[in-house]
Structure formats: structure tokens, C-alpha cells
Amino acid sequence: MRRRLSERFQTAFEGMTLEPGPNQTVLVGEVRDQAHLYGLLDLLRDFGIDLVAVELTGAADSGC
């Protein structure tokens, strides 16, 4: 069952914004590097939160 995250999760995902939607919450923010991404994924796993999608938005510098 999908549900929205409560505001108490805001501090756990420091630097990210929680945007509530119908039956889900979207985490929005800049992922600094691969280690930051893995840290976010670890938090989701530790809290038992299902990851539905990851989307790249805006113009990002690929460094290539």
C-alpha cells in the first residue's frame, strides 16, 4: 500500500524537499554524488519505504 510520508521524515532526508502527493511523497533535491545517492537509497531501505521511480530533471552536467 502506498502512503504519504509524514513531516517527521524531513530531517532524515536533509537537503531534500518532501512534496506530498496523492498516496505518495516525492523527494526533490540535488544529489551531490554517487555516495549521496547510495545514502538516500540506504535510508529508504532502512525505513522500509518503497522506491517507485528515480527521475533526472533539469539540465545536469554529466561531466563528460
Secondary structure, DSSP 8 states (H G I E B T S, - for coil): ------GGGTTTTTT-EEEEETTEEEEES---SHHHHHHHHHHHHHHT---------S------
